[in-house]
Amino acid sequence: MNTRNPNTATRTPLALAGLPLACLLVIMSGCATVKPVERGDNPNFVAVMPPMPVPPEHNNGAIYQPTAVQGLFADYKARQVGDVLTVLLAERTQATKSATTSTSKESNVNMANPTILGRPVTHNGRPLLNTEISGSRDFDGQGNASQSNRLDGSITVMVAEVLPNGNLVVQGEKWLKINQGEEYIRLRGIVRPVDIRADNTILSTQVASAQVAYGGRGALADSNSQGWLTRFFNSPVWPF
């Protein structure tokens, strides 16, 4: 007994016909998804709290109190987890590249009509094997690229980790709300304590493995970004 649903045959072609459209919508929705930058959404740039120290015993009968003492000759530069450090941004990069290529090649082949038994090979008085070939190829290419970047300012970060050799892993971010948008600066890297100045500052050019990010969100940032359909046509999935 055949229990096949008669409506199955009518629904299957429609489902197959809608499959390419569904795939296209999925691809376009994937191209349209842009995750906005939020405060503290990246653990590599969030503030790091120092470990909670064990409070020393408080002695009410002594003049010296270890909980409130401050050394006269102590160095207050960043050196422990949770200490702050000001990084002076002085990033300037400039790259220029130029390439020019030119090639040329010419070929000529000329073979006279041969003679057999003292007579040329002809047909109705026309030579048959007289051959002449010539070719010429030229190529000219030129390319130029130039890029420059500059970032000035400052950002105060925190020590996230003290490496075994004494170097400090620092990280932090700064957000500024300006008119219709918010601007942020993020920094992460490794600094040497010897490079830290007396005023607890260091140049960004002295930060090893530096990761510096500058961007924003809001109306101004949205107006400078491409729409989801433009990103789709510029994506690698577009075959043309």
N, C-alpha and C positions, 0 to 999 in steps of 0.2 A: 504493500500500500504506500503510495507516494504522499508524504506529509509535507512537501515543500510549500512554503508560503508563496502564493502567487505574487505578492507585492515585492518579494526580494529581487526579482529580475528587473523590476522597474526602478528600484532604488539604487541598485549597484552602479549603473552607468552615471547617475547623477552624482553619486559619491565619488566616483573616479574622476568625473569632470571637475569637481570642486577641489580635488587634491592639489593641483598646481597652484590654484589661488590661495589655498591654505598655506602651502609652503612659502609662497611669496609674502603673505602677511606675516608669517613667523620671521622671515629674514628681515623684512622692513621694520618689524617691531624690535628685533635685536639691534638693528642699526640706530633705532630711535632712542634706545635706553642709554642715558648718560647719567651716571651717578654723580650728584652734586657733592662738592667738597664741604664737609662739616667740621666743626671744631672737635678735636679729639678723636676723629674717626680713624686715625692711623697711629698705632701704638709706638711707632718709631719716632714720633714727635711730641708725645704727651709728656707732661711734667712728671718727674720721678720724685717720690717722697723719700727722705732719708730714713734709715732704720731707727726705730724707737730705742734710744739708749736706756740702760738700766739706771734709774736715779740713785745717786750716791746717798749715803746716810747723812742726814742733816743733824749737825751738832750745834745746839743753841748756845753752848758755852764757849765757842771758839770764835776768834776774830776772822780767821780764814774760813770761807765757805766755798767748797768746790762747785756748788751749784751756781754761783754768781761770780766766780773769779774770771778775770780777763787779763791775760798776760800782757805785760808792757812791750815785749819784743816779739809777739806772735805775728805770724804771717797770715793775713786774712784773705789771701788769694784762694780761688777755688781749688780744692784738693780732695774733697770727700763727696760721697753720694748725697745729692740734695743741695750742694752748694751751687750758687749762681755764678754765671760768667757772661760778660758782655762781649759779643762778637761784632767787630766793626766790618761791615760789608764793603769790600773794595774789589768787586769782581769786574774785570774788563777783559774781554776776549775779542779777537779779530782774526778772521781767517780769509785768505784770498787764494784762489786757484785759477789758473789759466792753462788751457791746453790747445794746441794747434797741430793739425795733422794734414799733410798734403802728399799725395802719391800720384804718379803718372807712369804709364807704360804704353809703348807702341811696338807693334809687331808687323813685319812685312815679309811675305813669302812670294817669290816670283820664279816660276818654272817655265822655261821656254819650251816650245813644241819640239819634241824629240824627232830624230830622223831614223828611219830604218832602211838599211841598204842604200844609204845616200839620198833617200827621198823622205820628205816630211810626211807625217801622218795627217791626212786631210780628208775632208768629205765635201765634194762639190767646191773644192778650192778653199775651204775654211779649215783652219787648224782645229784638231779635236782635243789635244792634250795640253794646250797652252793654258797655264793656270797662274793666277795672281790673287793673293790674299793679303789683306791689310786689316789691322785692328788697333784701336786706341782706347785706353781707359784712363780716366782722371777721377780723383777723389780729393775733396777739400772739406775739412771739418774743423770747427772752432768752438770752444766752450769756455765760459767764464763763470765763476761763482765767487761771491763775496758775502760775508756775514760778520756782524759785529754785535756785541752785547755789552751792556753796562748796568751795574746794580750797585747803588750807594745807599748807605743807611746803617742801622745797627739793630741788633736783636739780642736780648738777654735769654740765655738758655740755662739749663740745669745739668749737673753732672749725673749721668744715669748709671755709670759703671766705672770702677777703677780697675784697669788691667793689671796683670801681674808685674809688668815692667814699670808701672807707675803712671802710664799715660791715662788720660781721662776720655771717656766716651760721653759726649755732650749732645743734648737734643732739646728742641723747644720750638714753639711757634708763637707768632704774634698776629693778632687780628685788629684791623682798623675799619671802623664803619664811617664811610664817606658818602654823603648825599644818598644816592639811590643804590648803593652797593657796599660790599665789604671786601677789603683787600687783606691778604694774608701773606706772611713770610714764614717759611719753615726751614729749619737747619738741623743737620745731624752730622757728626764727624768725630774725629779723634784729635786731641790736642796734647801737646807736651807741657807739663807744668813749667818748664824752664822758659817757654815762649810766652807765658802770661805776664803781662806788664804789672808794674807796681799798683796801678789803679784798677786791677782786675779786669783788664780788657785784652783782647787778642784780635789780630787781623784775620779775616776769613781766608786769606791766602796762606795762612799757617795752619789751617785745619786740614788734616789728612782724611782721605776718603770722604770728602765733603759732599753732602747732598743738600742743595739749596733749591727751594721751590718758591716761586712767586706767582700768585694768581689772584683770582677774585670770584665773586658770585654776586648775582643781583641783576638789575635791569641793564647796566652797562655791559656786564660780561655776557648776558644773553644776546644783546644786540650785535656783539662781535663774533658770535658762534654761528656755524652753519645749521640750517634746519635738518630735520631727520631725512627728508627726501633727497636733499643735496648730499648728505653724508652717504646715503645708499648708492647714489650714482657715482660717488667717488670711492666707494669701498671696493676691495678686491673681488667681491662676489659679482660685481657688474661685469659682464663679459665684453663690453664694447668700450 
